[in-house]
């Protein structure tokens, strides 16, 4: 759904400021549920393609991919917030992995492995939207497998903030390649049930 809408926006059919069809119209056109359309809107908003105005709908902001200097500018503007967020994640994630190793069922770990494979496939296809989506799912799922309710609750807030960061950072191809090795190391440690690794 995201790809379909993105192609429509980038094709020249729509102009900045133009309103997208309503959720119900898109549900009928694309044969999907309302929650799917809402999630697609969230991804497109995080990618900088649209703006969601409560009570009014979704509006086109840009019709082309974000330029590299714009991405750099965003990182500069958000440096303090990002640092804060990264510090919290640096403390949270090793704990989440440790608990996931101790508490995760075989089904949990198999599900995480499937997400990891989807992430690697998205990287090989350079599909930046899917890369960000599977990266977020990978990290969130580890926290969910920890079964720690407070950790899950804190992670929701951190993950929400990181959504924009992910969508922007993965538009730089080197960053997608740099994520492969740590993801694979984490996955292998969980598969081996090796907390130290």
Long-range contacts (C-beta under 8 A, 24 or more apart in sequence): 1-26, 1-30, 1-32, 1-36, 1-37, 1-39, 1-40, 2-40, 2-43, 2-44, 2-129, 3-129, 4-30, 5-40, 5-44, 6-44, 6-47, 6-49, 6-129, 9-44, 9-49, 9-50, 9-60, 9-63, 10-63, 10-64, 10-65, 12-63, 14-60, 14-63, 15-60, 15-63, 16-60, 16-61, 16-62, 16-63, 17-59, 17-60, 18-59, 18-60, 19-56, 19-57, 19-58, 19-59, 19-60, 20-50, 20-57, 20-58, 20-59, 20-60, 22-57, 42-163, 43-129, 43-132, 43-133, 43-167, 46-132, 46-163, 46-164, 46-166, 46-167, 47-128, 47-129, 47-167, 48-167, 48-168, 65-171, 66-168, 66-171, 68-172, 71-168, 71-169, 71-171, 71-172, 74-168, 75-168, 78-165, 81-161, 82-165, 85-158, 85-161, 85-162, 85-165, 88-154, 88-158, 89-158, 89-162, 92-143, 92-151, 92-154, 92-155, 92-158, 93-139, 93-142, 95-146, 95-148, 95-151, 96-142, 96-143, 96-145, 96-146, 96-148, 96-151, 96-155, 97-142, 97-186, 97-189, 97-190, 97-195, 98-195, 99-145, 99-146, 99-147, 99-148, 99-151, 100-142, 100-143, 100-145, 100-146, 100-190, 101-189, 101-190, 101-193, 101-194, 101-195, 102-195, 103-145, 103-146, 103-147, 104-145, 104-190, 108-141, 108-145, 109-145, 109-190, 109-191, 111-141, 112-138, 112-141, 112-142, 112-145, 112-187, 112-190, 113-187, 113-191, 115-141, 116-183, 116-184, 116-187, 119-179, 119-183, 120-180, 120-183, 120-184, 123-176, 123-177, 123-179, 123-180, 126-173, 126-176, 128-167, 128-170, 128-171, 128-176, 129-167, 131-170, 131-176, 131-179, 132-163, 132-166, 132-167, 132-170, 135-166, 135-170, 135-179, 135-183, 136-162, 136-163, 136-166, 138-183, 142-186, 142-190
